[in-house]
Amino acid sequence: MTQRYYEDVNIGDETEPLERVPTTDMAIDFFGRDNPTNPAFSDIEAGKRLGVGGALVPGLLKLSWLSQYVSDWAGPDAAVRNLRAAYRRPDVADRPLTMAGHVVDKRIEDGKPIIELEVVTLADGQPSTRANVQVELPTRG
Amino acid sequence: MSVPEQSLITDEHRAQVGKKSDPLTVVIKEEDARRMRDVLGDTDPRYADGTGIAPPYVIAGMGGGPRRGMPQVLPGGLLTQQEWKFTRPFKIGEELQAVSQVYDIRDRLGGRYGYSVLLTQGTEYYDANGEHVASAMITITQFDPKSQRKGDE
């Protein structure tokens, strides 16, 4: 994991795309097999009744992946402060999702060096989740 | 269900807006953090066993979350928006107090279901000293699955 510093990041910088394949087992294990979850996360028919077309990928799983994605991009001395996501389209289990993003702002906020990224999950090339993530980076000074 | 002639949001539903829940104690458990890390494939050494720190996304599985006590106007629900804020990292074993409230509830006409209800609710998490640790907010679109437009199935 490479450390990024506030001074070295520029608006427009892109993050390296990363593919994940969500499965129904992941959806259940993420929350714990003893914990109740939406039946549509594991039951294809329940997902179809919601109009999804298969087992639904939990939004919380996607947001967690995006959190990890930005955290890995930023490095071990950075801290994700805020994630704000809009779920544009439901995703179906076993279909690959690609995470990608770019820097949309950098600023000093309350004395803290903040980088803001827009990140997405792409399914078949179309954004299914869009999120703005604010991460606090260290400075070289 | 066709589009109702008037809002299905009642005064009882609206009365819940702004009302804070009683605090609920939640504990940051190492086994939860480990399980979620394993599913995500997260090898970040900051959150490894023994560090005493949980990754921020454990908030996704914390009890007392923003769905607690959410008014149910229509039977179906899909998560449409979400926000997490972190003031500091979660510590393994710490107890947090979760306080939830409904922020907004409104009708929506159009879209896949013709009529739906947008409900925004959030939870604030505080530590034993009353200091803010994190917050989670969600917007759920509630709908009647039977009213889905043909061709969207």
Chai-1 contact restraints between the chains, C-beta under 6 A:
chainA,res_idxA,chainB,res_idxB,connection_type,confidence,min_distance_angstrom,max_distance_angstrom,comment,restraint_id
A,M26,B,V39,contact,1.0,0.0,6.0,A-B,restraint_1
A,D29,B,V39,contact,1.0,0.0,6.0,A-B,restraint_2
A,F30,B,M36,contact,1.0,0.0,6.0,A-B,restraint_3
A,F30,B,V39,contact,1.0,0.0,6.0,A-B,restraint_4
A,F31,B,G61,contact,1.0,0.0,6.0,A-B,restraint_5
A,R49,B,P145,contact,1.0,0.0,6.0,A-B,restraint_6
A,G51,B,Q148,contact,1.0,0.0,6.0,A-B,restraint_7
A,G51,B,D152,contact,1.0,0.0,6.0,A-B,restraint_8
A,G51,B,E153,contact,1.0,0.0,6.0,A-B,restraint_9
A,G59,B,L79,contact,1.0,0.0,6.0,A-B,restraint_10
A,L60,B,A60,contact,1.0,0.0,6.0,A-B,restraint_11
A,L63,B,Q82,contact,1.0,0.0,6.0,A-B,restraint_12
A,S64,B,L40,contact,1.0,0.0,6.0,A-B,restraint_13
A,S64,B,Y57,contact,1.0,0.0,6.0,A-B,restraint_14
A,S64,B,A60,contact,1.0,0.0,6.0,A-B,restraint_15
A,S67,B,P56,contact,1.0,0.0,6.0,A-B,restraint_16
A,S67,B,Y57,contact,1.0,0.0,6.0,A-B,restraint_17
A,Q68,B,L40,contact,1.0,0.0,6.0,A-B,restraint_18
A,Q68,B,D42,contact,1.0,0.0,6.0,A-B,restraint_19
A,V80,B,P56,contact,1.0,0.0,6.0,A-B,restraint_20
A,R81,B,F86,contact,1.0,0.0,6.0,A-B,restraint_21
A,N82,B,K85,contact,1.0,0.0,6.0,A-B,restraint_22
A,L83,B,W84,contact,1.0,0.0,6.0,A-B,restraint_23
A,R84,B,E83,contact,1.0,0.0,6.0,A-B,restraint_24
A,A85,B,Q82,contact,1.0,0.0,6.0,A-B,restraint_25
A,A86,B,Q81,contact,1.0,0.0,6.0,A-B,restraint_26
A,Y87,B,L79,contact,1.0,0.0,6.0,A-B,restraint_27
A,Y87,B,T80,contact,1.0,0.0,6.0,A-B,restraint_28
